[in-house]
Amino acid sequence: MSIGVAVLGSTGSVGVSTLEVLALHPDRYRVAVLAARSNAAALLAQCRRFAPDWAALESLEAARELERGLRTHGSRTRVAAGADAIVQLAADSQVNYVMAAISGAAGLRSTLAAAAAGKRLLLANKESAVMAGSLLIRAIESSGAQLVPIDSEHNAIFQCLPANFRAGRRPEGVRRLMLTASGGPFLNWSAEAVATATPAQACAHPRWNMGRKISVDSATLMNKGLELIEATVLFGMPPGDVDIVVHPQSIVHSMVEYVDGSVLAQMAAPDMRVPIAQALATPQRMAAGVEFLDLVRAGRLDFQAPDPERFPCLRLARDAAQRGGLHCASLNAADEIAVQAFLDKRLNFGDIPAVCETVMERVQGGAMTGLEAVLAADGEARALAREAVEHRQGLQSVRA
């Protein structure tokens, strides 16, 4: 019997890559649910190809558009609308595996629902671990769900850990985790040039084809900072035992150092279909449809420490991880507001970390007592971030 898969965030880059892998193995997997925020046209095309039982969009208007398109083509796919519907579909009994790829805080509730329902959770929505890490791990332990990370770095670590590893618990014999970072498009830029970078320049990642928000996070290295927080949650490691290493070739996706001095590294071409196929098939292996790695052609592998002065977001993330509680949710929210303001050309690139730092100095913090506390911290940080963005806009106007 085929495995039912829900792809949440199916129209984004990870969702599209997931469907490409699933298409290679129609005898093994069945697309049961497709969900996205508002791109009705893209979701319609996916529904026509994969014929899921359900398709859902957060936007009611977009869902109506999708419904009309499906009926025109005689599709039997049922349509649901709203964030609550996506949460319910994540826990649907016809779904065995859930690809959680709705980006940002918007993906939190559906990710937690899949975890609580005991699914195999393919976690691409790192914000769920960053914002509500202890809630996520608690849901997994309570339901018996299996979490397999999709971020190439965390999936690499997962592949290098002992077979008996369980999410949220420090793996036996591991001394240190090393997350690799490409360095983004501004690795070799001067600090002055980086400060005035444009959205187009920030989104021109040298190795990966990603969405605009995560591309900007890669340029500031906030993405790597959030991945550090995620690693502490998923692998039960304190922040001091997680290092960041800049590796421009993006071939070594991360490394695990053991207490006996051994270092295990996972290598592959920079293609998200590799971790997706691994997460779907584990503990087995299956074809991902990717180009195989040629180390001779690659020629060399370089590693260096990140520059903390040019990439202050790393410091902010490590500090949030050490403070714990709701601070990580606050940092994630502040970053989402600051990055969107930059993409809307209302904030300079160099002001993104400044906005985040201002917010982190003012938030209440506190313990992660439940989802309500997480959402309250998220809302507080967003309000403070909007104030900080407006303040910096005012300063720019005065200078002009």
TORLUMDO-538126 format. One record per residue (C-alpha): x, y, z; residue in one letter. Coordinates in steps of 0.5 Angstrom, whole numbers, padded with zeros to 4 digits. Each point is the difference from the previous one (the first is absolute). Layout:
N
[node [X, Y, Z], 'a']
...
***
This chain:
400
[node [0000, 0000, 0000], 'm']
[node [0003, 0007, -0002], 's']
[node [0002, 0005, 0005], 'i']
[node [-0005, 0006, 0001], 'g']
[node [0004, 0007, 0000], 'v']
[node [-0002, 0007, 0001], 'a']
[node [0004, 0005, -0003], 'v']
[node [-0001, 0007, 0004], 'l']
[node [0003, 0006, -0004], 'g']
[node [0000, -0004, -0006], 's']
[node [0000, 0006, -0005], 't']
[node [0007, 0002, 0004], 'g']
[node [0007, -0002, -0002], 's']
[node [0000, -0006, 0005], 'v']
[node [-0007, -0002, -0002], 'g']
[node [0001, 0000, -0007], 'v']
[node [0007, -0004, 0001], 's']
[node [-0004, -0005, 0004], 't']
[node [-0005, -0001, -0005], 'l']
[node [0005, -0002, -0005], 'e']
[node [0003, -0005, 0004], 'v']
[node [-0007, -0003, 0001], 'l']
[node [-0001, 0000, -0007], 'a']
[node [0006, -0005, -0001], 'l']
[node [-0003, -0005, 0005], 'h']
[node [-0008, 0000, -0002], 'p']
[node [0000, -0008, 0002], 'd']
[node [0002, 0002, 0007], 'r']
[node [-0003, 0007, 0002], 'y']
[node [-0007, 0003, -0001], 'r']
[node [-0001, 0007, 0000], 'v']
[node [-0005, 0001, 0005], 'a']
[node [0000, 0007, 0002], 'v']
[node [0002, 0007, -0003], 'l']
[node [0000, 0006, 0003], 'a']
[node [0003, 0007, -0001], 'a']
[node [-0002, 0007, 0002], 'r']
[node [-0003, 0004, -0006], 's']
[node [0003, -0002, -0006], 'n']
[node [-0006, -0003, -0003], 'a']
[node [0003, -0001, -0008], 'a']
[node [0006, -0004, 0003], 'a']
[node [-0004, -0004, 0004], 'l']
[node [-0005, -0002, -0005], 'l']
[node [0005, -0002, -0005], 'a']
[node [0003, -0005, 0006], 'q']
[node [-0007, -0003, 0001], 'c']
[node [-0001, -0001, -0007], 'r']
[node [0007, -0004, 0000], 'r']
[node [-0001, -0004, 0006], 'f']
[node [-0007, 0000, 0002], 'a']
[node [0000, 0001, 0007], 'p']
[node [-0006, -0002, 0005], 'd']
[node [0000, 0007, 0003], 'w']
[node [0003, 0007, -0002], 'a']
[node [0000, 0006, 0004], 'a']
[node [0002, 0007, 0000], 'l']
[node [0000, 0005, 0006], 'e']
[node [-0003, 0005, -0004], 's']
[node [-0008, -0001, -0001], 'l']
[node [0000, 0004, -0007], 'e']
[node [0006, -0004, -0002], 'a']
[node [-0004, -0006, 0002], 'a']
[node [-0006, 0002, -0004], 'r']
[node [0004, 0001, -0006], 'e']
[node [0003, -0007, 0001], 'l']
[node [-0006, -0003, 0000], 'e']
[node [-0003, 0003, -0006], 'r']
[node [0006, -0002, -0004], 'g']
[node [0000, -0008, 0003], 'l']
[node [-0007, 0000, -0002], 'r']
[node [0001, 0002, -0007], 't']
[node [0005, -0005, -0001], 'h']
[node [-0005, -0006, 0003], 'g']
[node [0005, -0001, 0006], 's']
[node [-0003, -0004, 0006], 'r']
[node [0005, 0004, 0005], 't']
[node [-0003, 0003, 0006], 'r']
[node [0002, 0007, 0002], 'v']
[node [0000, 0003, 0007], 'a']
[node [0002, 0007, 0002], 'a']
[node [0003, 0004, 0006], 'g']
[node [0006, -0002, 0004], 'a']
[node [-0005, -0004, 0005], 'd']
[node [-0001, -0005, -0006], 'a']
[node [0007, -0001, -0001], 'i']
[node [0001, -0001, 0007], 'v']
[node [-0005, -0006, 0000], 'q']
[node [0002, -0003, -0007], 'l']
[node [0007, 0000, 0003], 'a']
[node [-0003, -0005, 0005], 'a']
[node [-0004, -0004, -0005], 'd']
[node [-0001, -0007, 0001], 's']
[node [0002, -0001, -0008], 'q']
[node [0007, 0003, 0001], 'v']
[node [0006, -0004, 0003], 'n']
[node [0005, 0005, -0002], 'y']
[node [0000, 0008, 0001], 'v']
[node [0005, 0004, -0004], 'm']
[node [-0001, 0007, 0004], 'a']
[node [0003, 0005, -0005], 'a']
[node [-0005, 0006, 0002], 'i']
[node [0006, 0005, 0001], 's']
[node [0000, 0005, 0006], 'g']
[node [-0005, 0000, 0006], 'a']
[node [-0006, -0002, -0004], 'a']
[node [0003, -0007, 0000], 'g']
[node [0000, -0001, 0007], 'l']
[node [-0007, -0002, 0002], 'r']
[node [0000, -0005, -0006], 's']
[node [0007, -0003, 0002], 't']
[node [-0002, -0001, 0007], 'l']
[node [-0007, -0003, -0002], 'a']
[node [0004, -0005, -0004], 'a']
[node [0005, -0002, 0006], 'a']
[node [-0006, -0001, 0005], 'a']
[node [-0004, -0005, -0005], 'a']
[node [0007, -0004, -0001], 'g']
[node [0001, 0001, -0007], 'k']
[node [0007, -0001, -0003], 'r']
[node [0002, 0008, 0000], 'l']
[node [0004, 0002, -0005], 'l']
[node [0002, 0007, 0003], 'l']
[node [0002, 0005, -0005], 'a']
[node [-0003, 0006, 0004], 'n']
[node [0006, 0001, 0005], 'k']
[node [-0004, 0006, 0003], 'e']
[node [-0004, -0006, 0004], 's']
[node [0006, -0002, 0003], 'a']
[node [0002, 0007, 0001], 'v']
[node [-0006, 0003, 0003], 'm']
[node [-0003, -0006, 0004], 'a']
[node [0006, -0005, 0000], 'g']
[node [-0002, -0003, 0007], 's']
[node [-0008, -0001, -0002], 'l']
[node [0002, -0003, -0007], 'l']
[node [0005, -0005, 0004], 'i']
[node [-0006, -0001, 0005], 'r']
[node [-0005, -0002, -0005], 'a']
[node [0005, -0005, -0004], 'i']
[node [0001, -0003, 0007], 'e']
[node [-0007, -0001, 0002], 's']
[node [-0002, -0002, -0007], 's']
[node [0005, -0005, -0002], 'g']
[node [0001, 0005, -0007], 'a']
[node [0007, -0001, -0003], 'q']
[node [0003, 0007, -0002], 'l']
[node [0005, 0000, -0006], 'v']
[node [0003, 0007, -0001], 'p']
[node [0000, 0002, -0008], 'i']
[node [0005, 0006, 0001], 'd']
[node [0006, -0002, -0004], 's']
[node [0004, 0001, 0006], 'e']
[node [-0004, -0003, 0006], 'h']
[node [-0002, -0006, -0005], 'n']
[node [0008, -0001, -0001], 'a']
[node [0001, 0000, 0008], 'i']
[node [-0006, -0005, 0000], 'f']
[node [0003, -0005, -0005], 'q']
[node [0007, 0000, 0004], 'c']
[node [-0003, -0001, 0007], 'l']
[node [-0001, -0007, 0003], 'p']
[node [-0006, -0004, -0003], 'a']
[node [-0004, 0000, 0007], 'n']
[node [0000, 0008, 0000], 'f']
[node [-0006, 0003, 0003], 'r']
[node [-0002, 0007, -0001], 'a']
[node [0001, 0005, 0005], 'g']
[node [0005, -0005, 0004], 'r']
[node [0008, 0001, 0000], 'r']
[node [0002, -0006, -0005], 'p']
[node [0005, -0004, 0004], 'e']
[node [0008, 0001, -0001], 'g']
[node [-0001, 0007, -0004], 'v']
[node [0004, 0005, 0002], 'r']
[node [-0001, 0006, -0005], 'r']
[node [-0005, 0001, -0006], 'l']
[node [0003, 0005, -0005], 'm']
[node [-0005, 0003, -0005], 'l']
[node [0003, 0002, -0006], 't']
[node [-0002, 0007, -0004], 'a']
[node [0001, 0002, -0007], 's']
[node [0001, 0007, 0003], 'g']
[node [-0005, 0003, -0005], 'g']
[node [0001, 0005, -0006], 'p']
[node [0004, 0005, 0005], 'f']
[node [0005, -0005, 0002], 'l']
[node [0006, 0004, -0003], 'n']
[node [-0004, 0007, 0000], 'w']
[node [0003, 0006, 0004], 's']
[node [-0004, 0002, 0006], 'a']
[node [-0002, 0007, -0003], 'e']
[node [-0002, -0004, -0006], 'a']
[node [-0005, -0005, 0004], 'v']
[node [-0003, 0006, 0003], 'a']
[node [-0003, 0003, -0006], 't']
[node [-0002, -0007, -0004], 'a']
[node [-0006, 0000, -0004], 't']
[node [-0006, -0006, 0001], 'p']
[node [0002, -0002, -0007], 'a']
[node [0008, -0001, 0002], 'q']
[node [-0002, -0003, 0007], 'a']
[node [-0005, -0005, -0004], 'c']
[node [0006, -0003, -0005], 'a']
[node [0002, -0005, 0004], 'h']
[node [0006, -0004, -0003], 'p']
[node [-0002, -0007, 0002], 'r']
[node [-0007, -0001, 0001], 'w']
[node [-0006, 0002, -0003], 'n']
[node [-0005, 0002, 0006], 'm']
[node [-0006, 0005, 0001], 'g']
[node [0002, 0007, 0002], 'r']
[node [-0001, 0000, 0007], 'k']
[node [0005, -0005, 0001], 'i']
[node [0005, 0002, -0005], 's']
[node [0000, 0007, 0004], 'v']
[node [0001, -0004, 0006], 'd']
[node [0006, -0004, -0003], 's']
[node [0003, 0007, -0002], 'a']
[node [0000, 0003, 0007], 't']
[node [0001, -0007, 0003], 'l']
[node [-0006, 0000, 0004], 'm']
[node [-0002, -0006, -0003], 'n']
[node [0006, -0004, 0003], 'k']
[node [-0001, 0003, 0006], 'g']
[node [-0007, -0003, 0000], 'l']
[node [0003, -0006, -0002], 'e']
[node [0004, 0000, 0006], 'l']
[node [-0006, 0001, 0005], 'i']
[node [-0003, -0006, -0004], 'e']
[node [0005, -0004, 0001], 'a']
[node [0000, 0001, 0007], 't']
[node [-0007, -0002, 0000], 'v']
[node [0000, -0006, -0004], 'l']
[node [0007, -0003, 0002], 'f']
[node [-0001, 0001, 0008], 'g']
[node [0007, 0004, -0001], 'm']
[node [0002, 0007, 0004], 'p']
[node [0001, 0006, -0004], 'p']
[node [0008, -0001, 0002], 'g']
[node [0000, -0007, -0003], 'd']
[node [-0002, 0003, -0007], 'v']
[node [0005, 0003, -0005], 'd']
[node [-0001, 0004, -0006], 'i']
[node [0005, -0001, -0006], 'v']
[node [0000, 0004, -0007], 'v']
[node [0001, -0005, -0005], 'h']
[node [-0002, 0004, -0007], 'p']
[node [0000, -0007, -0004], 'q']
[node [-0006, -0002, 0003], 's']
[node [0002, -0007, -0001], 'i']
[node [0001, -0002, 0008], 'v']
[node [-0007, 0001, 0003], 'h']
[node [0002, -0001, 0007], 's']
[node [0005, -0004, 0004], 'm']
[node [-0001, -0004, 0007], 'v']
[node [0006, 0000, 0004], 'e']
[node [0000, -0006, 0005], 'y']
[node [0004, -0001, 0007], 'v']
[node [0005, -0004, -0003], 'd']
[node [0002, 0005, -0005], 'g']
[node [-0003, -0003, -0006], 's']
[node [-0004, 0005, -0004], 'v']
[node [-0006, -0002, -0005], 'l']
[node [-0002, 0004, -0006], 'a']
[node [-0005, 0000, -0005], 'q']
[node [0001, 0002, -0007], 'm']
[node [-0004, 0001, -0006], 'a']
[node [-0001, 0005, -0005], 'a']
[node [-0004, 0006, 0002], 'p']
[node [-0007, -0003, -0002], 'd']
[node [-0006, 0000, 0005], 'm']
[node [-0003, -0006, -0003], 'r']
[node [0006, -0004, 0003], 'v']
[node [-0002, 0001, 0008], 'p']
[node [-0008, 0000, -0003], 'i']
[node [0001, -0007, -0003], 'a']
[node [0004, -0003, 0007], 'q']
[node [-0005, 0003, 0004], 'a']
[node [-0006, -0004, -0004], 'l']
[node [0004, -0006, 0000], 'a']
[node [0004, -0001, 0006], 't']
[node [0003, -0005, 0002], 'p']
[node [0000, -0002, -0007], 'q']
[node [0003, 0004, -0006], 'r']
[node [-0004, 0002, -0006], 'm']
[node [0002, 0004, -0007], 'a']
[node [-0001, 0007, 0001], 'a']
[node [0001, 0002, -0007], 'g']
[node [0006, 0004, 0001], 'v']
[node [0007, 0001, -0003], 'e']
[node [0005, -0004, 0004], 'f']
[node [0006, 0003, 0003], 'l']
[node [0006, 0000, -0003], 'd']
[node [0006, 0002, 0005], 'l']
[node [0005, 0000, -0006], 'v']
[node [-0003, 0005, -0004], 'r']
[node [-0002, 0004, 0007], 'a']
[node [0007, 0001, 0001], 'g']
[node [0001, 0003, 0007], 'r']
[node [-0004, 0000, 0006], 'l']
[node [0001, 0007, 0004], 'd']
[node [-0002, 0001, 0008], 'f']
[node [0001, 0007, 0004], 'q']
[node [-0003, 0003, 0006], 'a']
[node [-0006, 0005, -0001], 'p']
[node [0002, 0007, 0001], 'd']
[node [-0004, 0002, 0006], 'p']
[node [0000, 0008, -0001], 'e']
[node [-0002, -0001, -0007], 'r']
[node [-0006, -0005, 0001], 'f']
[node [-0003, 0003, 0007], 'p']
[node [-0006, -0005, -0001], 'c']
[node [0004, -0006, 0002], 'l']
[node [0002, 0003, 0007], 'r']
[node [-0008, 0002, 0001], 'l']
[node [-0002, -0007, -0001], 'a']
[node [0005, -0003, 0004], 'r']
[node [-0002, 0005, 0006], 'd']
[node [-0007, -0002, -0001], 'a']
[node [0002, -0007, 0000], 'a']
[node [0003, 0001, 0007], 'q']
[node [-0005, 0004, 0003], 'r']
[node [-0005, -0005, -0003], 'g']
[node [-0008, 0000, 0002], 'g']
[node [-0004, 0005, -0004], 'l']
[node [0006, 0004, -0003], 'h']
[node [0001, -0005, -0006], 'c']
[node [-0007, 0002, -0002], 'a']
[node [0001, 0007, 0001], 's']
[node [0007, 0000, -0004], 'l']
[node [-0004, -0004, -0006], 'n']
[node [-0006, 0005, 0000], 'a']
[node [0005, 0006, 0000], 'a']
[node [0004, -0003, -0006], 'd']
[node [-0007, -0001, -0004], 'e']
[node [-0002, 0007, 0001], 'i']
[node [0007, 0003, -0002], 'a']
[node [0001, -0004, -0006], 'v']
[node [-0007, 0001, -0003], 'q']
[node [0002, 0008, 0001], 'a']
[node [0006, -0001, -0003], 'f']
[node [-0003, -0004, -0006], 'l']
[node [-0005, 0006, 0000], 'd']
[node [0006, 0005, -0001], 'k']
[node [-0002, 0003, 0007], 'r']
[node [0006, -0002, 0003], 'l']
[node [0007, 0000, -0001], 'n']
[node [0003, -0007, 0000], 'f']
[node [0005, 0002, 0005], 'g']
[node [-0005, 0002, 0005], 'd']
[node [-0003, -0007, 0000], 'i']
[node [0004, -0003, 0006], 'p']
[node [-0001, 0007, 0003], 'a']
[node [-0007, -0001, 0000], 'v']
[node [0000, -0007, 0003], 'c']
[node [0005, 0003, 0005], 'e']
[node [-0005, 0005, 0002], 't']
[node [-0005, -0004, 0001], 'v']
[node [0004, -0005, 0004], 'm']
[node [0002, 0005, 0005], 'e']
[node [-0008, 0002, 0001], 'r']
[node [-0003, -0007, 0000], 'v']
[node [-0003, -0003, 0007], 'q']
[node [0002, -0007, -0001], 'g']
[node [-0002, -0005, 0004], 'g']
[node [-0001, -0008, 0001], 'a']
[node [-0003, -0004, -0006], 'm']
[node [-0007, -0002, 0004], 't']
[node [-0004, -0001, -0007], 'g']
[node [-0002, 0002, -0007], 'l']
[node [-0004, 0006, 0003], 'e']
[node [0007, 0003, 0003], 'a']
[node [0004, -0002, -0006], 'v']
[node [-0005, 0004, -0004], 'l']
[node [-0001, 0006, 0005], 'a']
[node [0008, 0000, -0001], 'a']
[node [0000, 0000, -0007], 'd']
[node [-0006, 0006, 0000], 'g']
[node [0004, 0004, 0005], 'e']
[node [0007, 0000, -0004], 'a']
[node [-0004, 0001, -0007], 'r']
[node [-0003, 0007, 0003], 'a']
[node [0007, 0002, 0003], 'l']
[node [0003, -0002, -0007], 'a']
[node [-0005, 0004, -0004], 'r']
[node [0002, 0006, 0005], 'e']
[node [0007, -0001, -0001], 'a']
[node [-0001, 0000, -0008], 'v']
[node [-0004, 0006, 0000], 'e']
[node [0006, 0004, 0005], 'h']
[node [0005, -0002, -0005], 'r']
[node [-0004, 0002, -0006], 'q']
[node [-0001, 0007, 0004], 'g']
[node [0008, 0000, 0001], 'l']
[node [0001, -0001, -0008], 'q']
[node [-0005, 0006, -0001], 's']
[node [0004, 0005, 0004], 'v']
[node [0006, -0002, -0003], 'r']
[node [-0003, 0001, -0007], 'a']
***
